[in-house]
Amino acid sequence: MLERNLDRAKAHKPIVIEVGGEPQGVVVPNAGGFRFLAVKLPAFAIDGQQFETVERAHFAVSQAVRKGDAA
């Protein structure tokens, strides 16, 4: 029983998204994709958005951070 719970915990482990070596947030598995949760101000523009892959989330975070730096 405990072993099944550990497997489920691994499947839902957050993945940190960094831009320029700075953590901007995490993605967590969510209903066929990944939901982004921001932890830094520039990334809050896309907080809560759903992405098909971690790579797409990382690209979107990178774009949001660049836009925030330009403002």
CHARMM internal coordinates of N, CA and C (Angstrom, degrees):
IC EDIT
DIST 1 N 1 CA 1.4520
DIST 1 CA 1 C 1.5351
ANGL 1 N 1 CA 1 C 110.59
DIST 1 C 2 N 1.2937
ANGL 1 CA 1 C 2 N 117.66
DIHE 1 N 1 CA 1 C 2 N -48.38
DIST 2 N 2 CA 1.4568
ANGL 1 C 2 N 2 CA 121.68
DIHE 1 CA 1 C 2 N 2 CA 179.94
DIST 2 CA 2 C 1.5243
ANGL 2 N 2 CA 2 C 110.65
DIHE 1 C 2 N 2 CA 2 C -61.26
DIST 2 C 3 N 1.3289
ANGL 2 CA 2 C 3 N 117.17
DIHE 2 N 2 CA 2 C 3 N -38.30
DIST 3 N 3 CA 1.4572
ANGL 2 C 3 N 3 CA 121.22
DIHE 2 CA 2 C 3 N 3 CA -178.45
DIST 3 CA 3 C 1.5298
ANGL 3 N 3 CA 3 C 111.22
DIHE 2 C 3 N 3 CA 3 C -61.79
DIST 3 C 4 N 1.3129
ANGL 3 CA 3 C 4 N 119.04
DIHE 3 N 3 CA 3 C 4 N -40.31
DIST 4 N 4 CA 1.4626
ANGL 3 C 4 N 4 CA 121.90
DIHE 3 CA 3 C 4 N 4 CA 177.69
DIST 4 CA 4 C 1.5182
ANGL 4 N 4 CA 4 C 111.33
DIHE 3 C 4 N 4 CA 4 C -63.42
DIST 4 C 5 N 1.3110
ANGL 4 CA 4 C 5 N 117.36
DIHE 4 N 4 CA 4 C 5 N -38.59
DIST 5 N 5 CA 1.4633
ANGL 4 C 5 N 5 CA 121.27
DIHE 4 CA 4 C 5 N 5 CA 178.35
DIST 5 CA 5 C 1.5218
ANGL 5 N 5 CA 5 C 111.14
DIHE 4 C 5 N 5 CA 5 C -65.21
DIST 5 C 6 N 1.3321
ANGL 5 CA 5 C 6 N 117.49
DIHE 5 N 5 CA 5 C 6 N -37.56
DIST 6 N 6 CA 1.4571
ANGL 5 C 6 N 6 CA 120.95
DIHE 5 CA 5 C 6 N 6 CA 178.22
DIST 6 CA 6 C 1.5259
ANGL 6 N 6 CA 6 C 110.64
DIHE 5 C 6 N 6 CA 6 C -66.89
DIST 6 C 7 N 1.3267
ANGL 6 CA 6 C 7 N 118.08
DIHE 6 N 6 CA 6 C 7 N -40.14
DIST 7 N 7 CA 1.4586
ANGL 6 C 7 N 7 CA 121.51
DIHE 6 CA 6 C 7 N 7 CA 177.54
DIST 7 CA 7 C 1.5249
ANGL 7 N 7 CA 7 C 110.61
DIHE 6 C 7 N 7 CA 7 C -62.21
DIST 7 C 8 N 1.3143
ANGL 7 CA 7 C 8 N 116.96
DIHE 7 N 7 CA 7 C 8 N -41.68
DIST 8 N 8 CA 1.4629
ANGL 7 C 8 N 8 CA 121.12
DIHE 7 CA 7 C 8 N 8 CA 179.52
DIST 8 CA 8 C 1.5258
ANGL 8 N 8 CA 8 C 110.26
DIHE 7 C 8 N 8 CA 8 C -65.95
DIST 8 C 9 N 1.3165
ANGL 8 CA 8 C 9 N 117.83
DIHE 8 N 8 CA 8 C 9 N -38.24
DIST 9 N 9 CA 1.4688
ANGL 8 C 9 N 9 CA 121.15
DIHE 8 CA 8 C 9 N 9 CA 178.94
DIST 9 CA 9 C 1.5194
ANGL 9 N 9 CA 9 C 110.63
DIHE 8 C 9 N 9 CA 9 C -64.08
DIST 9 C 10 N 1.3339
ANGL 9 CA 9 C 10 N 117.96
DIHE 9 N 9 CA 9 C 10 N -40.18
DIST 10 N 10 CA 1.4610
ANGL 9 C 10 N 10 CA 121.06
DIHE 9 CA 9 C 10 N 10 CA 178.18
DIST 10 CA 10 C 1.5257
ANGL 10 N 10 CA 10 C 110.78
DIHE 9 C 10 N 10 CA 10 C -63.30
DIST 10 C 11 N 1.3250
ANGL 10 CA 10 C 11 N 116.98
DIHE 10 N 10 CA 10 C 11 N -37.68
DIST 11 N 11 CA 1.4636
ANGL 10 C 11 N 11 CA 121.51
DIHE 10 CA 10 C 11 N 11 CA -178.26
DIST 11 CA 11 C 1.5289
ANGL 11 N 11 CA 11 C 111.70
DIHE 10 C 11 N 11 CA 11 C -67.38
DIST 11 C 12 N 1.3187
ANGL 11 CA 11 C 12 N 118.04
DIHE 11 N 11 CA 11 C 12 N -23.98
DIST 12 N 12 CA 1.4636
ANGL 11 C 12 N 12 CA 122.26
DIHE 11 CA 11 C 12 N 12 CA -177.79
DIST 12 CA 12 C 1.5215
ANGL 12 N 12 CA 12 C 113.40
DIHE 11 C 12 N 12 CA 12 C -107.45
DIST 12 C 13 N 1.3096
ANGL 12 CA 12 C 13 N 116.91
DIHE 12 N 12 CA 12 C 13 N 13.80
DIST 13 N 13 CA 1.4570
ANGL 12 C 13 N 13 CA 121.28
DIHE 12 CA 12 C 13 N 13 CA -178.15
DIST 13 CA 13 C 1.5317
ANGL 13 N 13 CA 13 C 110.51
DIHE 12 C 13 N 13 CA 13 C -67.82
DIST 13 C 14 N 1.3222
ANGL 13 CA 13 C 14 N 118.26
DIHE 13 N 13 CA 13 C 14 N 129.67
DIST 14 N 14 CA 1.4723
ANGL 13 C 14 N 14 CA 120.84
DIHE 13 CA 13 C 14 N 14 CA 179.06
DIST 14 CA 14 C 1.5293
ANGL 14 N 14 CA 14 C 111.54
DIHE 13 C 14 N 14 CA 14 C -64.51
DIST 14 C 15 N 1.3165
ANGL 14 CA 14 C 15 N 115.27
DIHE 14 N 14 CA 14 C 15 N 148.17
DIST 15 N 15 CA 1.4601
ANGL 14 C 15 N 15 CA 122.64
DIHE 14 CA 14 C 15 N 15 CA 177.55
DIST 15 CA 15 C 1.5251
ANGL 15 N 15 CA 15 C 107.35
DIHE 14 C 15 N 15 CA 15 C -113.69
DIST 15 C 16 N 1.3166
ANGL 15 CA 15 C 16 N 116.86
DIHE 15 N 15 CA 15 C 16 N 122.82
DIST 16 N 16 CA 1.4710
ANGL 15 C 16 N 16 CA 121.81
DIHE 15 CA 15 C 16 N 16 CA -177.85
DIST 16 CA 16 C 1.5278
ANGL 16 N 16 CA 16 C 109.67
DIHE 15 C 16 N 16 CA 16 C -73.82
DIST 16 C 17 N 1.3383
ANGL 16 CA 16 C 17 N 115.59
DIHE 16 N 16 CA 16 C 17 N 135.91
DIST 17 N 17 CA 1.4559
ANGL 16 C 17 N 17 CA 122.18
DIHE 16 CA 16 C 17 N 17 CA 175.07
DIST 17 CA 17 C 1.5265
ANGL 17 N 17 CA 17 C 107.42
DIHE 16 C 17 N 17 CA 17 C -109.33
DIST 17 C 18 N 1.3328
ANGL 17 CA 17 C 18 N 115.53
DIHE 17 N 17 CA 17 C 18 N 119.13
DIST 18 N 18 CA 1.4685
ANGL 17 C 18 N 18 CA 121.37
DIHE 17 CA 17 C 18 N 18 CA 179.46
DIST 18 CA 18 C 1.5202
ANGL 18 N 18 CA 18 C 109.88
DIHE 17 C 18 N 18 CA 18 C -113.30
DIST 18 C 19 N 1.3143
ANGL 18 CA 18 C 19 N 115.39
DIHE 18 N 18 CA 18 C 19 N 147.37
DIST 19 N 19 CA 1.4661
ANGL 18 C 19 N 19 CA 122.12
DIHE 18 CA 18 C 19 N 19 CA 172.87
DIST 19 CA 19 C 1.5157
ANGL 19 N 19 CA 19 C 106.17
DIHE 18 C 19 N 19 CA 19 C -131.82
DIST 19 C 20 N 1.3172
ANGL 19 CA 19 C 20 N 116.61
DIHE 19 N 19 CA 19 C 20 N 122.78
DIST 20 N 20 CA 1.4535
ANGL 19 C 20 N 20 CA 120.90
DIHE 19 CA 19 C 20 N 20 CA -178.23
DIST 20 CA 20 C 1.5121
ANGL 20 N 20 CA 20 C 113.30
DIHE 19 C 20 N 20 CA 20 C 60.63
DIST 20 C 21 N 1.3404
ANGL 20 CA 20 C 21 N 116.47
DIHE 20 N 20 CA 20 C 21 N 32.45
DIST 21 N 21 CA 1.4529
ANGL 20 C 21 N 21 CA 120.90
DIHE 20 CA 20 C 21 N 21 CA 179.19
DIST 21 CA 21 C 1.5200
ANGL 21 N 21 CA 21 C 114.83
DIHE 20 C 21 N 21 CA 21 C 80.39
DIST 21 C 22 N 1.3317
ANGL 21 CA 21 C 22 N 117.52
DIHE 21 N 21 CA 21 C 22 N 0.20
DIST 22 N 22 CA 1.4690
ANGL 21 C 22 N 22 CA 122.10
DIHE 21 CA 21 C 22 N 22 CA 179.45
DIST 22 CA 22 C 1.5234
ANGL 22 N 22 CA 22 C 110.40
DIHE 21 C 22 N 22 CA 22 C -106.86
DIST 22 C 23 N 1.3260
ANGL 22 CA 22 C 23 N 118.70
DIHE 22 N 22 CA 22 C 23 N 125.35
DIST 23 N 23 CA 1.4620
ANGL 22 C 23 N 23 CA 119.94
DIHE 22 CA 22 C 23 N 23 CA 176.05
DIST 23 CA 23 C 1.5301
ANGL 23 N 23 CA 23 C 109.92
DIHE 22 C 23 N 23 CA 23 C -64.36
DIST 23 C 24 N 1.3243
ANGL 23 CA 23 C 24 N 115.99
DIHE 23 N 23 CA 23 C 24 N 131.14
DIST 24 N 24 CA 1.4611
ANGL 23 C 24 N 24 CA 121.30
DIHE 23 CA 23 C 24 N 24 CA 179.78
DIST 24 CA 24 C 1.5217
ANGL 24 N 24 CA 24 C 112.20
DIHE 23 C 24 N 24 CA 24 C -109.67
DIST 24 C 25 N 1.3295
ANGL 24 CA 24 C 25 N 116.05
DIHE 24 N 24 CA 24 C 25 N -19.03
DIST 25 N 25 CA 1.4593
ANGL 24 C 25 N 25 CA 120.85
DIHE 24 CA 24 C 25 N 25 CA -179.32
DIST 25 CA 25 C 1.5160
ANGL 25 N 25 CA 25 C 109.97
DIHE 24 C 25 N 25 CA 25 C 166.44
DIST 25 C 26 N 1.3233
ANGL 25 CA 25 C 26 N 115.02
DIHE 25 N 25 CA 25 C 26 N -166.65
DIST 26 N 26 CA 1.4567
ANGL 25 C 26 N 26 CA 121.47
DIHE 25 CA 25 C 26 N 26 CA 178.89
DIST 26 CA 26 C 1.5147
ANGL 26 N 26 CA 26 C 109.31
DIHE 25 C 26 N 26 CA 26 C -134.05
DIST 26 C 27 N 1.3282
ANGL 26 CA 26 C 27 N 115.54
DIHE 26 N 26 CA 26 C 27 N 156.78
DIST 27 N 27 CA 1.4528
ANGL 26 C 27 N 27 CA 120.91
DIHE 26 CA 26 C 27 N 27 CA 168.22
DIST 27 CA 27 C 1.5150
ANGL 27 N 27 CA 27 C 107.26
DIHE 26 C 27 N 27 CA 27 C -112.96
DIST 27 C 28 N 1.3258
ANGL 27 CA 27 C 28 N 115.19
DIHE 27 N 27 CA 27 C 28 N 141.87
DIST 28 N 28 CA 1.4559
ANGL 27 C 28 N 28 CA 121.48
DIHE 27 CA 27 C 28 N 28 CA 177.26
DIST 28 CA 28 C 1.5249
ANGL 28 N 28 CA 28 C 108.08
DIHE 27 C 28 N 28 CA 28 C -125.23
DIST 28 C 29 N 1.3370
ANGL 28 CA 28 C 29 N 117.15
DIHE 28 N 28 CA 28 C 29 N 140.91
DIST 29 N 29 CA 1.4593
ANGL 28 C 29 N 29 CA 119.62
DIHE 28 CA 28 C 29 N 29 CA 177.33
DIST 29 CA 29 C 1.5242
ANGL 29 N 29 CA 29 C 109.94
DIHE 28 C 29 N 29 CA 29 C -57.62
DIST 29 C 30 N 1.3527
ANGL 29 CA 29 C 30 N 114.85
DIHE 29 N 29 CA 29 C 30 N 137.89
DIST 30 N 30 CA 1.4553
ANGL 29 C 30 N 30 CA 119.17
DIHE 29 CA 29 C 30 N 30 CA -176.64
DIST 30 CA 30 C 1.5258
ANGL 30 N 30 CA 30 C 109.72
DIHE 29 C 30 N 30 CA 30 C -158.57
DIST 30 C 31 N 1.3007
ANGL 30 CA 30 C 31 N 117.71
DIHE 30 N 30 CA 30 C 31 N 111.32
DIST 31 N 31 CA 1.4642
ANGL 30 C 31 N 31 CA 124.37
DIHE 30 CA 30 C 31 N 31 CA 171.85
DIST 31 CA 31 C 1.5280
ANGL 31 N 31 CA 31 C 114.40
DIHE 30 C 31 N 31 CA 31 C 40.57
DIST 31 C 32 N 1.3073
ANGL 31 CA 31 C 32 N 116.62
DIHE 31 N 31 CA 31 C 32 N 64.33
DIST 32 N 32 CA 1.4534
ANGL 31 C 32 N 32 CA 120.74
DIHE 31 CA 31 C 32 N 32 CA 175.67
DIST 32 CA 32 C 1.5031
ANGL 32 N 32 CA 32 C 115.28
DIHE 31 C 32 N 32 CA 32 C 80.94
DIST 32 C 33 N 1.2979
ANGL 32 CA 32 C 33 N 117.64
DIHE 32 N 32 CA 32 C 33 N 14.30
DIST 33 N 33 CA 1.4563
ANGL 32 C 33 N 33 CA 120.75
DIHE 32 CA 32 C 33 N 33 CA 179.38
DIST 33 CA 33 C 1.5114
ANGL 33 N 33 CA 33 C 110.52
DIHE 32 C 33 N 33 CA 33 C -166.65
DIST 33 C 34 N 1.3203
ANGL 33 CA 33 C 34 N 114.80
DIHE 33 N 33 CA 33 C 34 N -150.05
DIST 34 N 34 CA 1.4616
ANGL 33 C 34 N 34 CA 121.01
DIHE 33 CA 33 C 34 N 34 CA -178.17
DIST 34 CA 34 C 1.5174
ANGL 34 N 34 CA 34 C 109.35
DIHE 33 C 34 N 34 CA 34 C -137.06
DIST 34 C 35 N 1.3144
ANGL 34 CA 34 C 35 N 117.26
DIHE 34 N 34 CA 34 C 35 N 132.46
DIST 35 N 35 CA 1.4630
ANGL 34 C 35 N 35 CA 122.68
DIHE 34 CA 34 C 35 N 35 CA 177.22
DIST 35 CA 35 C 1.5222
ANGL 35 N 35 CA 35 C 108.18
DIHE 34 C 35 N 35 CA 35 C -99.93
DIST 35 C 36 N 1.3435
ANGL 35 CA 35 C 36 N 115.78
DIHE 35 N 35 CA 35 C 36 N 132.82
DIST 36 N 36 CA 1.4589
ANGL 35 C 36 N 36 CA 121.40
DIHE 35 CA 35 C 36 N 36 CA -179.83
DIST 36 CA 36 C 1.5229
ANGL 36 N 36 CA 36 C 110.08
DIHE 35 C 36 N 36 CA 36 C -92.09
DIST 36 C 37 N 1.3270
ANGL 36 CA 36 C 37 N 115.92
DIHE 36 N 36 CA 36 C 37 N 133.51
DIST 37 N 37 CA 1.4649
ANGL 36 C 37 N 37 CA 122.88
DIHE 36 CA 36 C 37 N 37 CA 176.48
DIST 37 CA 37 C 1.5250
ANGL 37 N 37 CA 37 C 108.06
DIHE 36 C 37 N 37 CA 37 C -122.68
DIST 37 C 38 N 1.3138
ANGL 37 CA 37 C 38 N 116.26
DIHE 37 N 37 CA 37 C 38 N 113.32
DIST 38 N 38 CA 1.4648
ANGL 37 C 38 N 38 CA 122.19
DIHE 37 CA 37 C 38 N 38 CA -175.24
DIST 38 CA 38 C 1.5185
ANGL 38 N 38 CA 38 C 111.89
DIHE 37 C 38 N 38 CA 38 C -77.57
DIST 38 C 39 N 1.3477
ANGL 38 CA 38 C 39 N 115.00
DIHE 38 N 38 CA 38 C 39 N 148.42
DIST 39 N 39 CA 1.4607
ANGL 38 C 39 N 39 CA 120.92
DIHE 38 CA 38 C 39 N 39 CA 173.38
DIST 39 CA 39 C 1.5247
ANGL 39 N 39 CA 39 C 111.59
DIHE 38 C 39 N 39 CA 39 C -126.85
DIST 39 C 40 N 1.3322
ANGL 39 CA 39 C 40 N 117.78
DIHE 39 N 39 CA 39 C 40 N -9.26
DIST 40 N 40 CA 1.4711
ANGL 39 C 40 N 40 CA 122.28
DIHE 39 CA 39 C 40 N 40 CA 178.71
DIST 40 CA 40 C 1.5197
ANGL 40 N 40 CA 40 C 109.00
DIHE 39 C 40 N 40 CA 40 C -121.95
DIST 40 C 41 N 1.3162
ANGL 40 CA 40 C 41 N 116.44
DIHE 40 N 40 CA 40 C 41 N 146.47
DIST 41 N 41 CA 1.4551
ANGL 40 C 41 N 41 CA 122.95
DIHE 40 CA 40 C 41 N 41 CA -174.41
DIST 41 CA 41 C 1.5279
ANGL 41 N 41 CA 41 C 114.63
DIHE 40 C 41 N 41 CA 41 C -51.89
DIST 41 C 42 N 1.3270
ANGL 41 CA 41 C 42 N 121.55
DIHE 41 N 41 CA 41 C 42 N -47.88
DIST 42 N 42 CA 1.4728
ANGL 41 C 42 N 42 CA 119.54
DIHE 41 CA 41 C 42 N 42 CA -177.63
DIST 42 CA 42 C 1.5338
ANGL 42 N 42 CA 42 C 113.29
DIHE 41 C 42 N 42 CA 42 C -60.31
DIST 42 C 43 N 1.3224
ANGL 42 CA 42 C 43 N 117.29
DIHE 42 N 42 CA 42 C 43 N -28.27
DIST 43 N 43 CA 1.4630
ANGL 42 C 43 N 43 CA 121.22
DIHE 42 CA 42 C 43 N 43 CA -177.23
DIST 43 CA 43 C 1.5220
ANGL 43 N 43 CA 43 C 113.15
DIHE 42 C 43 N 43 CA 43 C -84.87
DIST 43 C 44 N 1.3218
ANGL 43 CA 43 C 44 N 118.57
DIHE 43 N 43 CA 43 C 44 N -9.80
DIST 44 N 44 CA 1.4575
ANGL 43 C 44 N 44 CA 120.56
DIHE 43 CA 43 C 44 N 44 CA -178.40
DIST 44 CA 44 C 1.5227
ANGL 44 N 44 CA 44 C 112.95
DIHE 43 C 44 N 44 CA 44 C -64.97
DIST 44 C 45 N 1.3237
ANGL 44 CA 44 C 45 N 117.28
DIHE 44 N 44 CA 44 C 45 N -15.98
DIST 45 N 45 CA 1.4649
ANGL 44 C 45 N 45 CA 120.40
DIHE 44 CA 44 C 45 N 45 CA 177.43
DIST 45 CA 45 C 1.5279
ANGL 45 N 45 CA 45 C 111.49
DIHE 44 C 45 N 45 CA 45 C -62.85
DIST 45 C 46 N 1.3211
ANGL 45 CA 45 C 46 N 118.12
DIHE 45 N 45 CA 45 C 46 N -24.72
DIST 46 N 46 CA 1.4598
ANGL 45 C 46 N 46 CA 120.34
DIHE 45 CA 45 C 46 N 46 CA 179.88
DIST 46 CA 46 C 1.5314
ANGL 46 N 46 CA 46 C 112.34
DIHE 45 C 46 N 46 CA 46 C -119.56
DIST 46 C 47 N 1.3099
ANGL 46 CA 46 C 47 N 117.52
DIHE 46 N 46 CA 46 C 47 N 16.01
DIST 47 N 47 CA 1.4642
ANGL 46 C 47 N 47 CA 122.20
DIHE 46 CA 46 C 47 N 47 CA 179.35
DIST 47 CA 47 C 1.5298
ANGL 47 N 47 CA 47 C 110.19
DIHE 46 C 47 N 47 CA 47 C -55.99
DIST 47 C 48 N 1.3225
ANGL 47 CA 47 C 48 N 116.26
DIHE 47 N 47 CA 47 C 48 N 132.22
DIST 48 N 48 CA 1.4588
ANGL 47 C 48 N 48 CA 121.81
DIHE 47 CA 47 C 48 N 48 CA 176.76
DIST 48 CA 48 C 1.5167
ANGL 48 N 48 CA 48 C 115.33
DIHE 47 C 48 N 48 CA 48 C 86.58
DIST 48 C 49 N 1.3175
ANGL 48 CA 48 C 49 N 118.07
DIHE 48 N 48 CA 48 C 49 N -6.40
DIST 49 N 49 CA 1.4623
ANGL 48 C 49 N 49 CA 119.76
DIHE 48 CA 48 C 49 N 49 CA -179.56
DIST 49 CA 49 C 1.5182
ANGL 49 N 49 CA 49 C 111.37
DIHE 48 C 49 N 49 CA 49 C -71.37
DIST 49 C 50 N 1.3253
ANGL 49 CA 49 C 50 N 114.59
DIHE 49 N 49 CA 49 C 50 N 151.38
DIST 50 N 50 CA 1.4610
ANGL 49 C 50 N 50 CA 122.79
DIHE 49 CA 49 C 50 N 50 CA 179.96
DIST 50 CA 50 C 1.5270
ANGL 50 N 50 CA 50 C 109.26
DIHE 49 C 50 N 50 CA 50 C -101.65
DIST 50 C 51 N 1.3319
ANGL 50 CA 50 C 51 N 116.53
DIHE 50 N 50 CA 50 C 51 N 139.99
DIST 51 N 51 CA 1.4562
ANGL 50 C 51 N 51 CA 122.46
DIHE 50 CA 50 C 51 N 51 CA 179.80
DIST 51 CA 51 C 1.5241
ANGL 51 N 51 CA 51 C 109.36
DIHE 50 C 51 N 51 CA 51 C -131.92
DIST 51 C 52 N 1.3325
ANGL 51 CA 51 C 52 N 116.02
DIHE 51 N 51 CA 51 C 52 N 149.99
DIST 52 N 52 CA 1.4658
ANGL 51 C 52 N 52 CA 121.03
DIHE 51 CA 51 C 52 N 52 CA 179.89
DIST 52 CA 52 C 1.5229
ANGL 52 N 52 CA 52 C 111.78
DIHE 51 C 52 N 52 CA 52 C -71.60
DIST 52 C 53 N 1.3398
ANGL 52 CA 52 C 53 N 116.54
DIHE 52 N 52 CA 52 C 53 N -34.31
DIST 53 N 53 CA 1.4680
ANGL 52 C 53 N 53 CA 120.46
DIHE 52 CA 52 C 53 N 53 CA -177.98
DIST 53 CA 53 C 1.5261
ANGL 53 N 53 CA 53 C 109.67
DIHE 52 C 53 N 53 CA 53 C -137.31
DIST 53 C 54 N 1.3135
ANGL 53 CA 53 C 54 N 115.30
DIHE 53 N 53 CA 53 C 54 N 163.23
DIST 54 N 54 CA 1.4598
ANGL 53 C 54 N 54 CA 121.32
DIHE 53 CA 53 C 54 N 54 CA 175.27
DIST 54 CA 54 C 1.5294
ANGL 54 N 54 CA 54 C 109.71
DIHE 53 C 54 N 54 CA 54 C -64.63
DIST 54 C 55 N 1.3184
ANGL 54 CA 54 C 55 N 116.65
DIHE 54 N 54 CA 54 C 55 N -37.09
DIST 55 N 55 CA 1.4663
ANGL 54 C 55 N 55 CA 121.01
DIHE 54 CA 54 C 55 N 55 CA -179.48
DIST 55 CA 55 C 1.5252
ANGL 55 N 55 CA 55 C 111.49
DIHE 54 C 55 N 55 CA 55 C -62.87
DIST 55 C 56 N 1.3268
ANGL 55 CA 55 C 56 N 117.22
DIHE 55 N 55 CA 55 C 56 N -41.10
DIST 56 N 56 CA 1.4739
ANGL 55 C 56 N 56 CA 120.04
DIHE 55 CA 55 C 56 N 56 CA 177.96
DIST 56 CA 56 C 1.5243
ANGL 56 N 56 CA 56 C 110.95
DIHE 55 C 56 N 56 CA 56 C -66.66
DIST 56 C 57 N 1.3169
ANGL 56 CA 56 C 57 N 115.86
DIHE 56 N 56 CA 56 C 57 N -37.19
DIST 57 N 57 CA 1.4598
ANGL 56 C 57 N 57 CA 119.41
DIHE 56 CA 56 C 57 N 57 CA 176.41
DIST 57 CA 57 C 1.5205
ANGL 57 N 57 CA 57 C 110.34
DIHE 56 C 57 N 57 CA 57 C -63.65
DIST 57 C 58 N 1.3201
ANGL 57 CA 57 C 58 N 116.96
DIHE 57 N 57 CA 57 C 58 N -44.12
DIST 58 N 58 CA 1.4611
ANGL 57 C 58 N 58 CA 120.89
DIHE 57 CA 57 C 58 N 58 CA -179.56
DIST 58 CA 58 C 1.5300
ANGL 58 N 58 CA 58 C 110.61
DIHE 57 C 58 N 58 CA 58 C -61.69
DIST 58 C 59 N 1.3227
ANGL 58 CA 58 C 59 N 117.08
DIHE 58 N 58 CA 58 C 59 N -42.13
DIST 59 N 59 CA 1.4582
ANGL 58 C 59 N 59 CA 120.63
DIHE 58 CA 58 C 59 N 59 CA 178.28
DIST 59 CA 59 C 1.5244
ANGL 59 N 59 CA 59 C 110.98
DIHE 58 C 59 N 59 CA 59 C -61.83
DIST 59 C 60 N 1.3291
ANGL 59 CA 59 C 60 N 117.38
DIHE 59 N 59 CA 59 C 60 N -44.57
DIST 60 N 60 CA 1.4643
ANGL 59 C 60 N 60 CA 121.59
DIHE 59 CA 59 C 60 N 60 CA -179.87
DIST 60 CA 60 C 1.5259
ANGL 60 N 60 CA 60 C 111.38
DIHE 59 C 60 N 60 CA 60 C -63.99
DIST 60 C 61 N 1.3202
ANGL 60 CA 60 C 61 N 116.68
DIHE 60 N 60 CA 60 C 61 N -39.67
DIST 61 N 61 CA 1.4697
ANGL 60 C 61 N 61 CA 120.40
DIHE 60 CA 60 C 61 N 61 CA 178.00
DIST 61 CA 61 C 1.5295
ANGL 61 N 61 CA 61 C 109.53
DIHE 60 C 61 N 61 CA 61 C -64.88
DIST 61 C 62 N 1.3132
ANGL 61 CA 61 C 62 N 116.71
DIHE 61 N 61 CA 61 C 62 N -44.05
DIST 62 N 62 CA 1.4703
ANGL 61 C 62 N 62 CA 120.88
DIHE 61 CA 61 C 62 N 62 CA 178.41
DIST 62 CA 62 C 1.5207
ANGL 62 N 62 CA 62 C 110.99
DIHE 61 C 62 N 62 CA 62 C -57.58
DIST 62 C 63 N 1.3261
ANGL 62 CA 62 C 63 N 116.55
DIHE 62 N 62 CA 62 C 63 N -44.35
DIST 63 N 63 CA 1.4649
ANGL 62 C 63 N 63 CA 120.99
DIHE 62 CA 62 C 63 N 63 CA 179.03
DIST 63 CA 63 C 1.5269
ANGL 63 N 63 CA 63 C 110.91
DIHE 62 C 63 N 63 CA 63 C -63.80
DIST 63 C 64 N 1.3155
ANGL 63 CA 63 C 64 N 117.56
DIHE 63 N 63 CA 63 C 64 N -42.75
DIST 64 N 64 CA 1.4638
ANGL 63 C 64 N 64 CA 121.01
DIHE 63 CA 63 C 64 N 64 CA -179.87
DIST 64 CA 64 C 1.5203
ANGL 64 N 64 CA 64 C 111.26
DIHE 63 C 64 N 64 CA 64 C -63.83
DIST 64 C 65 N 1.3279
ANGL 64 CA 64 C 65 N 116.92
DIHE 64 N 64 CA 64 C 65 N -40.24
DIST 65 N 65 CA 1.4657
ANGL 64 C 65 N 65 CA 120.70
DIHE 64 CA 64 C 65 N 65 CA 179.75
DIST 65 CA 65 C 1.5309
ANGL 65 N 65 CA 65 C 109.66
DIHE 64 C 65 N 65 CA 65 C -66.61
DIST 65 C 66 N 1.3277
ANGL 65 CA 65 C 66 N 117.69
DIHE 65 N 65 CA 65 C 66 N -42.88
DIST 66 N 66 CA 1.4780
ANGL 65 C 66 N 66 CA 120.52
DIHE 65 CA 65 C 66 N 66 CA 178.21
DIST 66 CA 66 C 1.5184
ANGL 66 N 66 CA 66 C 111.25
DIHE 65 C 66 N 66 CA 66 C -61.17
DIST 66 C 67 N 1.3278
ANGL 66 CA 66 C 67 N 116.75
DIHE 66 N 66 CA 66 C 67 N -43.14
DIST 67 N 67 CA 1.4708
ANGL 66 C 67 N 67 CA 120.61
DIHE 66 CA 66 C 67 N 67 CA 178.53
DIST 67 CA 67 C 1.5259
ANGL 67 N 67 CA 67 C 110.54
DIHE 66 C 67 N 67 CA 67 C -63.82
DIST 67 C 68 N 1.3366
ANGL 67 CA 67 C 68 N 116.36
DIHE 67 N 67 CA 67 C 68 N -39.32
DIST 68 N 68 CA 1.4579
ANGL 67 C 68 N 68 CA 120.41
DIHE 67 CA 67 C 68 N 68 CA 178.86
DIST 68 CA 68 C 1.5135
ANGL 68 N 68 CA 68 C 112.11
DIHE 67 C 68 N 68 CA 68 C -66.80
DIST 68 C 69 N 1.3289
ANGL 68 CA 68 C 69 N 117.35
DIHE 68 N 68 CA 68 C 69 N -34.91
DIST 69 N 69 CA 1.4565
ANGL 68 C 69 N 69 CA 121.60
DIHE 68 CA 68 C 69 N 69 CA 178.05
DIST 69 CA 69 C 1.5240
ANGL 69 N 69 CA 69 C 111.29
DIHE 68 C 69 N 69 CA 69 C -70.30
DIST 69 C 70 N 1.3234
ANGL 69 CA 69 C 70 N 117.40
DIHE 69 N 69 CA 69 C 70 N -31.10
DIST 70 N 70 CA 1.4586
ANGL 69 C 70 N 70 CA 122.40
DIHE 69 CA 69 C 70 N 70 CA -178.45
DIST 70 CA 70 C 1.5235
ANGL 70 N 70 CA 70 C 112.33
DIHE 69 C 70 N 70 CA 70 C -77.86
DIST 70 C 71 N 1.3127
ANGL 70 CA 70 C 71 N 116.39
DIHE 70 N 70 CA 70 C 71 N -20.88
DIST 71 N 71 CA 1.4776
ANGL 70 C 71 N 71 CA 120.12
DIHE 70 CA 70 C 71 N 71 CA -177.03
DIST 71 CA 71 C 1.5034
ANGL 71 N 71 CA 71 C 112.88
DIHE 70 C 71 N 71 CA 71 C -74.79
END
COOR INIT
IC SEED 1 N 1 CA 1 C
IC BUILD
